[in-house]
Amino acid sequence: MLETVEQETGPSPQWAVIWLHGLGADGHDFAPLVPELVRPDWPSLRFVFPHAPVRAVTINNGVRMRAWYDIVGMDFPTRADSEGVDQSILQTGALIDREHARGIDPQRILLAGFSQGGAIALAAGLRRKTPLGGLIALSTYLPGAEAAGESMADGAATQPVFMAHGAADPVIPITYAERSGQLLRSFGFEVEWHRYPMAHQVCAEEISDLGDWMAQRFAHA
Protein backbone atom coordinates (compact mmCIF):
# COMPACT_ATOMS: atom_id res chain seq x y z
CA MET A 1 0.00 0.00 0.00
CA LEU A 2 1.36 3.41 -0.95
CA GLU A 3 1.94 5.96 1.79
CA THR A 4 -0.61 8.77 1.67
CA VAL A 5 -1.47 12.22 2.95
CA GLU A 6 -5.13 12.45 3.97
CA GLN A 7 -7.58 15.25 4.70
CA GLU A 8 -11.21 14.88 5.76
CA THR A 9 -13.63 17.78 5.32
CA GLY A 10 -16.06 16.49 7.93
CA PRO A 11 -16.97 13.50 10.11
CA SER A 12 -17.83 10.13 8.54
CA PRO A 13 -16.82 10.94 4.95
CA GLN A 14 -19.40 9.97 2.37
CA TRP A 15 -17.11 10.38 -0.65
CA ALA A 16 -13.41 9.89 -1.33
CA VAL A 17 -11.15 11.71 -3.79
CA ILE A 18 -7.88 9.92 -4.59
CA TRP A 19 -5.53 12.50 -6.16
CA LEU A 20 -2.28 11.49 -7.89
CA HIS A 21 0.52 14.05 -8.13
CA GLY A 22 2.83 14.82 -11.04
CA LEU A 23 6.39 13.75 -11.81
CA GLY A 24 8.90 14.58 -9.09
CA ALA A 25 6.29 15.88 -6.63
CA ASP A 26 4.66 13.99 -3.75
CA GLY A 27 1.35 13.62 -1.98
CA HIS A 28 1.67 17.01 -0.31
CA ASP A 29 1.63 18.83 -3.66
CA PHE A 30 -2.12 19.27 -4.11
CA ALA A 31 -3.24 19.08 -0.48
CA PRO A 32 -3.25 22.92 -0.17
CA LEU A 33 -5.94 23.11 -2.89
CA VAL A 34 -8.55 21.40 -0.72
CA PRO A 35 -9.77 24.59 1.02
CA GLU A 36 -9.98 26.38 -2.35
CA LEU A 37 -11.95 23.55 -3.96
CA VAL A 38 -14.37 22.38 -1.26
CA ARG A 39 -17.76 24.09 -0.93
CA PRO A 40 -19.85 24.43 2.24
CA ASP A 41 -22.84 22.47 0.90
CA TRP A 42 -20.83 19.43 -0.16
CA PRO A 43 -20.99 16.10 1.67
CA SER A 44 -18.07 15.11 3.88
CA LEU A 45 -15.10 14.08 1.76
CA ARG A 46 -11.89 12.20 2.37
CA PHE A 47 -9.02 13.39 0.17
CA VAL A 48 -6.27 10.81 -0.29
CA PHE A 49 -2.98 12.04 -1.77
CA PRO A 50 -0.59 9.10 -2.30
CA HIS A 51 3.17 9.33 -2.75
CA ALA A 52 4.34 7.71 -5.98
CA PRO A 53 7.22 5.21 -5.74
CA VAL A 54 10.77 6.48 -6.27
CA ARG A 55 12.22 5.24 -9.57
CA ALA A 56 14.81 6.22 -12.17
CA VAL A 57 13.41 8.41 -14.95
CA THR A 58 15.16 7.91 -18.27
CA ILE A 59 14.52 11.34 -19.83
CA ASN A 60 15.89 12.98 -16.67
CA ASN A 61 19.24 11.21 -17.11
CA GLY A 62 18.16 8.34 -14.89
CA VAL A 63 17.78 10.53 -11.80
CA ARG A 64 15.62 8.83 -9.18
CA MET A 65 12.45 10.67 -8.16
CA ARG A 66 8.84 10.02 -7.36
CA ALA A 67 7.18 8.90 -10.57
CA TRP A 68 4.18 6.80 -11.53
CA TYR A 69 6.11 5.34 -14.47
CA ASP A 70 9.39 5.80 -16.30
CA ILE A 71 9.39 8.20 -19.26
CA VAL A 72 11.57 6.51 -21.82
CA GLY A 73 11.47 9.11 -24.62
CA MET A 74 9.77 12.16 -26.07
CA ASP A 75 7.43 10.34 -28.47
CA PHE A 76 4.05 10.55 -26.73
CA PRO A 77 2.50 7.34 -28.10
CA THR A 78 5.40 5.27 -26.68
CA ARG A 79 6.96 7.45 -23.96
CA ALA A 80 5.28 5.81 -20.94
CA ASP A 81 6.87 2.64 -19.57
CA SER A 82 3.96 0.19 -19.80
CA GLU A 83 5.21 -1.95 -16.90
CA GLY A 84 5.31 1.11 -14.65
CA VAL A 85 1.84 2.15 -15.77
CA ASP A 86 0.50 -1.31 -14.98
CA GLN A 87 2.12 -1.29 -11.55
CA SER A 88 0.69 2.13 -10.71
CA ILE A 89 -2.77 1.04 -11.84
CA LEU A 90 -2.57 -1.88 -9.41
CA GLN A 91 -1.39 0.40 -6.59
CA THR A 92 -4.18 2.85 -7.33
CA GLY A 93 -6.65 -0.03 -7.31
CA ALA A 94 -5.44 -1.01 -3.85
CA LEU A 95 -6.16 2.52 -2.60
CA ILE A 96 -9.66 2.34 -4.12
CA ASP A 97 -10.23 -1.02 -2.44
CA ARG A 98 -9.15 0.45 0.89
CA GLU A 99 -11.70 3.25 0.59
CA HIS A 100 -14.34 0.65 -0.22
CA ALA A 101 -13.32 -1.29 2.89
CA ARG A 102 -13.72 1.93 4.87
CA GLY A 103 -17.34 2.06 3.79
CA ILE A 104 -17.27 4.23 0.66
CA ASP A 105 -18.92 2.73 -2.40
CA PRO A 106 -16.81 2.91 -5.60
CA GLN A 107 -19.55 5.04 -7.17
CA ARG A 108 -18.67 7.65 -4.54
CA ILE A 109 -14.94 7.63 -5.27
CA LEU A 110 -13.38 10.14 -7.66
CA LEU A 111 -9.96 9.36 -9.12
CA ALA A 112 -7.99 12.50 -9.93
CA GLY A 113 -4.51 13.26 -11.18
CA PHE A 114 -2.23 15.96 -12.55
CA SER A 115 0.22 15.32 -15.41
CA GLN A 116 1.72 11.84 -14.82
CA GLY A 117 -0.88 11.25 -12.11
CA GLY A 118 -3.65 12.19 -14.51
CA ALA A 119 -2.30 9.73 -17.07
CA ILE A 120 -2.61 6.96 -14.46
CA ALA A 121 -6.11 8.15 -13.50
CA LEU A 122 -7.27 7.81 -17.11
CA ALA A 123 -5.49 4.51 -17.73
CA ALA A 124 -6.83 3.05 -14.49
CA GLY A 125 -10.32 4.30 -15.25
CA LEU A 126 -10.41 2.47 -18.57
CA ARG A 127 -9.68 -0.82 -16.81
CA ARG A 128 -12.18 -0.41 -13.97
CA LYS A 129 -14.51 -3.41 -13.88
CA THR A 130 -16.38 -1.64 -11.07
CA PRO A 131 -16.89 1.95 -12.29
CA LEU A 132 -16.01 4.90 -10.10
CA GLY A 133 -17.97 8.09 -9.55
CA GLY A 134 -15.75 9.96 -11.99
CA LEU A 135 -12.26 10.62 -13.36
CA ILE A 136 -10.38 13.93 -13.17
CA ALA A 137 -7.46 14.44 -15.55
CA LEU A 138 -5.55 17.73 -15.32
CA SER A 139 -2.78 18.72 -17.76
CA THR A 140 -2.38 15.17 -18.99
CA TYR A 141 -3.03 12.62 -21.72
CA LEU A 142 -3.97 8.95 -22.09
CA PRO A 143 -0.80 6.81 -22.22
CA GLY A 144 -0.65 4.07 -24.83
CA ALA A 145 -3.72 5.59 -26.46
CA GLU A 146 -3.63 3.43 -29.59
CA ALA A 147 -3.95 0.21 -27.60
CA ALA A 148 -6.02 1.59 -24.73
CA GLY A 149 -9.33 0.36 -26.10
CA GLU A 150 -8.10 -3.24 -26.09
CA SER A 151 -7.86 -3.31 -22.30
CA MET A 152 -11.02 -1.31 -21.62
CA ALA A 153 -13.39 -2.97 -19.18
CA ASP A 154 -17.10 -3.40 -19.80
CA GLY A 155 -18.99 -0.52 -18.22
CA ALA A 156 -15.92 1.69 -17.85
CA ALA A 157 -17.41 4.34 -20.14
CA THR A 158 -20.16 5.05 -17.60
CA GLN A 159 -17.57 7.04 -15.61
CA PRO A 160 -17.84 10.79 -16.32
CA VAL A 161 -14.53 12.51 -17.07
CA PHE A 162 -13.31 16.04 -16.35
CA MET A 163 -10.30 17.05 -18.48
CA ALA A 164 -8.52 20.41 -18.32
CA HIS A 165 -5.34 21.67 -19.98
CA GLY A 166 -3.26 24.77 -20.54
CA ALA A 167 -3.18 26.13 -24.08
CA ALA A 168 0.51 27.02 -23.63
CA ASP A 169 1.59 23.81 -21.89
CA PRO A 170 5.25 23.14 -22.88
CA VAL A 171 5.45 19.79 -21.09
CA ILE A 172 2.41 18.04 -22.56
CA PRO A 173 1.29 19.92 -25.69
CA ILE A 174 -2.45 20.47 -25.68
CA THR A 175 -2.88 18.58 -28.96
CA TYR A 176 -2.12 15.30 -27.17
CA ALA A 177 -4.65 16.07 -24.46
CA GLU A 178 -7.27 16.97 -27.06
CA ARG A 179 -6.65 13.71 -28.92
CA SER A 180 -7.01 11.78 -25.66
CA GLY A 181 -10.32 13.49 -24.94
CA GLN A 182 -11.57 12.71 -28.45
CA LEU A 183 -10.49 9.09 -28.09
CA LEU A 184 -12.30 8.75 -24.76
CA ARG A 185 -15.45 10.15 -26.36
CA SER A 186 -15.11 7.60 -29.18
CA PHE A 187 -15.04 4.90 -26.48
CA GLY A 188 -18.35 6.23 -25.13
CA PHE A 189 -17.12 8.36 -22.20
CA GLU A 190 -18.84 11.60 -21.30
CA VAL A 191 -15.94 14.07 -21.28
CA GLU A 192 -16.19 17.63 -20.02
CA TRP A 193 -13.25 19.44 -21.62
CA HIS A 194 -11.71 22.77 -20.59
CA ARG A 195 -8.71 24.75 -21.84
CA TYR A 196 -7.14 27.73 -20.10
CA PRO A 197 -4.54 30.38 -21.02
CA MET A 198 -1.82 28.83 -18.87
CA ALA A 199 1.23 26.55 -19.01
CA HIS A 200 1.73 23.23 -17.15
CA GLN A 201 -0.10 24.22 -13.98
CA VAL A 202 -3.53 24.79 -12.46
CA CYS A 203 -5.43 28.07 -12.22
CA ALA A 204 -8.28 29.51 -10.17
CA GLU A 205 -10.79 29.28 -13.03
CA GLU A 206 -9.92 25.61 -13.47
CA ILE A 207 -10.49 24.89 -9.78
CA SER A 208 -13.86 26.67 -9.98
CA ASP A 209 -14.90 24.64 -13.04
CA LEU A 210 -13.76 21.43 -11.37
CA GLY A 211 -15.81 22.36 -8.31
CA ASP A 212 -18.90 22.79 -10.50
CA TRP A 213 -18.31 19.38 -12.06
CA MET A 214 -17.83 17.71 -8.68
CA ALA A 215 -20.98 19.40 -7.36
CA GLN A 216 -22.90 17.77 -10.23
CA ARG A 217 -21.54 14.35 -9.23
CA PHE A 218 -22.69 14.85 -5.63
CA ALA A 219 -26.11 16.09 -6.76
CA HIS A 220 -26.66 13.15 -9.12
CA ALA A 221 -25.83 10.69 -6.35
Summary of the structure (lengths in Angstrom):
residues: 221
radius of gyration: 16.0
end to end distance: 28.7
largest distance: 47.1
contacts: 759
relative contact order: 0.14
helix: 38%
strand: 23%
